[in-house]
Amino acid sequence: MTPSPMFQFVCYLCLAAMFATSGMCLYRMIIGPKAADRAVALDLLTITFIGIILLLCVMWGTSWYFDAVWILTLVGFLGSAAIARYLEKGRVF
């Protein structure tokens, strides 16, 4: 079944917004004045990549990449928790 032109337009618009968000996150990761700014940008970049993968799955009508989304979600959460703990106490363990 072919998606409607309006659905395709909205999907491409959302993809463009997500890529723009990714660019802004990369900028904040490079220029960020503090480590906390870089950590938040990395977390948001991970979330944006998850959104891009999910949107592409919806556009292509497949569920092949959902495993990658689960793995990326888990790694992003654990990485954010480790970075937050390091910034708070100066060590992870």
C-alpha positions as CSV (number, residue, x, y, z in Angstrom):
1,M,0.0,0.0,0.0
2,T,1.4,3.4,-1.0
3,P,1.4,6.1,1.6
4,S,-0.5,9.3,0.9
5,P,1.5,12.4,-0.4
6,M,0.6,14.3,2.8
7,F,2.1,11.5,4.9
8,Q,5.3,11.5,2.8
9,F,5.5,15.3,3.1
10,V,5.1,15.2,6.9
11,C,7.7,12.4,7.2
12,Y,10.2,14.3,5.1
13,L,9.6,17.4,7.1
14,C,10.1,15.5,10.4
15,L,13.3,14.0,9.0
16,A,14.6,17.4,8.0
17,A,13.8,18.7,11.5
18,M,15.6,15.8,13.1
19,F,18.7,16.3,10.9
20,A,18.7,20.0,11.8
21,T,18.5,19.0,15.5
22,S,21.4,16.6,15.0
23,G,23.5,19.3,13.6
24,M,22.7,21.6,16.5
25,C,23.6,18.8,18.9
26,L,26.9,18.2,17.2
27,Y,27.6,22.0,17.4
28,R,26.9,22.0,21.1
29,M,29.1,18.9,21.6
30,I,32.0,20.6,19.9
31,I,31.6,24.1,21.3
32,G,29.9,23.4,24.6
33,P,31.6,25.4,27.4
34,K,31.0,22.7,30.1
35,A,31.1,19.0,30.3
36,A,27.4,18.9,31.4
37,D,26.4,20.7,28.2
38,R,28.3,18.1,26.1
39,A,26.6,15.3,28.0
40,V,23.2,16.7,27.4
41,A,24.0,17.2,23.8
42,L,25.2,13.6,23.5
43,D,22.0,12.3,25.1
44,L,19.8,14.4,22.8
45,L,21.8,13.3,19.8
46,T,21.2,9.6,20.8
47,I,17.5,10.3,21.1
48,T,17.4,12.1,17.7
49,F,19.1,9.1,16.0
50,I,16.5,6.8,17.6
51,G,13.8,9.0,16.2
52,I,15.4,9.0,12.7
53,I,15.6,5.3,12.7
54,L,12.0,4.9,13.9
55,L,10.7,7.4,11.3
56,L,12.6,5.6,8.5
57,C,11.1,2.3,9.7
58,V,7.6,3.8,9.5
59,M,8.3,5.3,6.0
60,W,9.7,2.0,4.7
61,G,7.0,-0.1,6.3
62,T,9.5,-2.4,8.0
63,S,10.4,-3.5,11.5
64,W,13.9,-4.7,10.7
65,Y,15.7,-2.0,12.6
66,F,13.8,-2.1,15.9
67,D,16.5,-4.2,17.4
68,A,19.0,-1.5,16.7
69,V,16.6,1.0,18.4
70,W,16.5,-1.2,21.5
71,I,20.3,-1.4,21.7
72,L,20.8,2.3,21.0
73,T,18.3,3.1,23.7
74,L,20.0,0.9,26.3
75,V,23.5,2.2,25.4
76,G,22.3,5.8,25.5
77,F,20.7,5.4,28.9
78,L,23.7,3.6,30.4
79,G,26.0,6.2,28.9
80,S,24.0,9.1,30.2
81,A,23.8,7.5,33.7
82,A,27.6,6.9,33.7
83,I,28.4,10.5,32.5
84,A,26.0,12.0,35.1
85,R,27.6,9.9,37.9
86,Y,31.1,10.9,36.7
87,L,30.2,14.6,36.6
88,E,28.6,14.4,40.1
89,K,31.3,12.4,42.0
90,G,34.3,12.4,39.7
91,R,34.3,8.6,39.3
92,V,31.9,6.1,37.8
93,F,32.2,3.2,40.2
